[in-house]
Amino acid sequence: MRGSATTTITNSKLSDNDIYGIDAGNYPYYTSLTLTNNKFDNNSSGTGYFDISNGLVLTNSGNTASGSGPKRFDLYIGTAASNKTVKGDGIPYVLYNTTINSGASLTIEHGAMIKFINPSAGITINGTLDAQGATTSPIYFTSYNDDSVGGDSNGSATSPAGGDWTNLKTNSGGTATLSNVVVKYGTTNIYNSGGTLNFSYSTTSNASSYGSRSTSGTISMTHSDLNNQYFGLSLEGGSLTFPGNNISTTTTYGLQNT
């Protein structure tokens, strides 16, 4: 798809394509694309590919994927130098390594399912990450191999494991607000390295190393579950507020303060 006009596709079926059902790649003359209540079936490479690193504004909801082929939206953000928004939808997004620059924000809305493509992928936060789900519509950050979230995204039966992606890392000057989210199968699921991290009513699990780690900055964790990982929380620096949480089933320490 190429063009400069606003494009809206609703209540349509995109099926049996050799590559993607829809491809909105890196063409800077895009303005906006709206996808609502569409059905994607049997697309060989995936449901769709979207590059929002430049000017494309993607608005989507109510879309579904079925049949053979990977069930995913490949989403390229790259280094976000301006504000971006990822909508909740019925199809998971697959992300590559993503950086939020200072002064920029990435907002992820409730119901969004984020899967990271490989062990080097994650989100580095130098600006603002705002991911606030809802009790009945949480946000997921998980592995590309996790078929339990949004179905089969890689076209084959796979099992996720800790270390399938890196982390959500908040650097000095960055702020991350995570509420009603589920974070799993990273190396260190959430990592505060000098920023401000707020984690509430959420879960971190199945990390290969740290469920959560702080080396400096400010971290607030409230009413959350940290389970099934090597360390629940490693506090190596910075300040911590920690009311009402549950840490369980770690293979070493629930809480390490060094």
N, C-alpha and C positions, 0 to 999 in steps of 0.2 A: 504494500500500500504506500503510494507516494502522493503528495499533494499538499496544498497550503490551506485548504478550507477546513472548517470544523466538520468532523465526521461522526455520525451517530448510527449505531447498528443495534437494533432491538428485535427481540422475539424471532431470531433467525437461527438457521442451522448451518454450521460450517463443518463439513465432514469429508472423509476419505481423500485427504490431501497428502501428497508425498512428503511435504515438509511440515510447515505449520498451518494451523487453521487460519491464523492471521499473523502478519509480520509488519510491525511498525518500527523499523530500525532507525539508524542514526542519520536522519535527514533533517537538518536544522530548520527547514521551512514548515515542519509540522506545527500546528497550533494546539488542537485538542482532539481527543478520541474518546467517545462514550460507548461503552458496551453494557447492555442491560438485558438480562433474561434470555441469553443466547445458549444454544446447545452445541457443544463441540464433540464430534464423534470420530474415532478412527483416524486421527491425524498422526502421521508416522513419527515426526520429530518432536511433537508437543502441541499443546493447545494454542499457544501464542508466544510471540517474542516482542518485547517492548523496550525501547531505549529512552529513558526519561532523563538522561544526563544533560540534554540541552533543553529545548523549549517544549517538548511534548508534555501535555497535561493529560493523564489517563484517569478517567472516571468510570468505574465498573462496579456492578453488583448483580447478584442473582444469576450468574453464569454457571453452567454445569459442564462436566466432561464425562464421557462414557466410552465404552467399546475398547478396542485395542489401541496401543500407542500410549506414550507418556501423558499423564494428566497433570499439566503444569503450565503456568505462565512464566517464561524466562524473562526476568526483569533485570535490566542493566541500569544501575545508578552511577557506578564509578565513584568519582570524587564529587560530592555534592557541595557546590559553592553557592547555591541558592536554596530556598525552601522547597521541600518535596513532600508529597503525601501519598501513602499507599493505602488503598481502600480495602475493607473487608469484602471477601467474595467467596463463592463456593469452590473455587479452584485455587490450589496453593501456588505461591510464588517461589521460584528458585532464584536465589541471589548469588552473585559472585562477590569477591571482596569489595567492600564498600567503606568509604570514608566520608564523614560529615565534617566539613571545614568549619573553622571558627566563624561565628556570625551566621551560619546556616542551620537549618533545622530539618529533621526528618520526622514526620508524624506518621505513625502506623495506627490505623483505626481498628476498633474492635472487630473480631471475627477474621482478621487476616492470619494466614498461615504462611510462615516464612521458613523455607528449607534452604540450607547452604550447600553449595555444589560439591565442595571438596575440603580436605583438611586445612587448606590455607585460607579459606573464606571465613568472613566474619564482618562485624561492623566496628570501626574505630570512630570514636566520638570525640571530636575536638570542638564541636558546636553543641547542638541540642538534639537528643533523641527523646521523643514523646510517644510512648507506647502504652496506652491505657485501654485495656480491654474491659469486658463486663463479666459479671458472674456467670451469665448464661452464654456469653460469646467472648471467650478469652482470645488472646493473641498467642500464637505458637512460634517459637524459634527452635528449629530442630534440624535433624539430618535429612539430606537428600534421600537416604535409604529408608526413611521412616514411613512405611506404608499405612501406619495407624492414623496418620494425620493427613486428611485430604486424599487418601488413596495412593495408588502406584504412580509415582512421578518420574521414574526412570525406565519404565517399560519392562521391568523384570522383577521377580520376587526377590527381595533383599531384606537383610536384617540390619538395623542400625546398631552402632556401637559408639562408646565414648571416644572422642578424638576424631569423629567424622567431620568436624569443623572446628574453628579456633574459639572465638569468644565474642562477647559484647564488651568492648574495652573503652572505658571513659578516661581520657587523659586530662592533664591540667588545663583548666578553662572550660572543660566540657561538662555537660549536665545530662544525666539520663534519668527519666522518670518511667518506671516500669510498674504497672499495676494490673492485676488480673492477667498475668502472662504465665506461660509455661515454657521453660528454657531447658533443653535436654540434648544430650549426646555431643556436647562440645568437648574441648580439651580442658579449658577453664570456662565454665558457662558465662559467668559475669565477673569482670575484672575492673577494679577501680585503681587507676594509676595517677592520682592527683586531682581527679575531678570531684563532682558531686553526684552520688548515686542514690536514688530513692527506689526501693524495691518493696512492694507491699501486696498482700493478698495474692501471692504468686508462688510458683514452684520452680525449683531448680533441681534437676536429677540427672543421673546416668552420665555424668562427666567422667572422663578418664583420669582427671587429676583433681582440680578444685571445683566444687560446686559454685563457690564464690571466693574471691580473693581481693584483699585490699593491701596495697603497699604504701599509699599516701592518699590524702584527700579526706572527704567526708562521705560516710556510707550510713544510710538508714535502712534497716530491714525490719519490717513489721508484719506480723500475722501471716507468715509464709512458711512453706515446707521446703526443707533441704534434705534430700534423701538419695540413697543408692549411688554413692560416689566415693572417691578416695578420701577427700576432706570435705566436710560440710561447708565450713567457712575458715579461711586462714587470714587472720588479722596480723599483718606484718608491719603496718604503719597506718597513720591516719586516725580518725575518730570514728567510733561506732555507736549507733543507737540500735537496740536489738530487743524490742518488746514483743511477746506473744508469738514466738516462732517455734517450730518443731524441727529438730534435727534427728535423723534416724538412718540406720542401715549403712553407715560408712565403714570402709575397710580399715581406716586408721582413726583419726580424731573427728569428733563432731565439730568442735570449735577449737582451733589452735590460735593462741595469742603469743607471738614471738617478738 
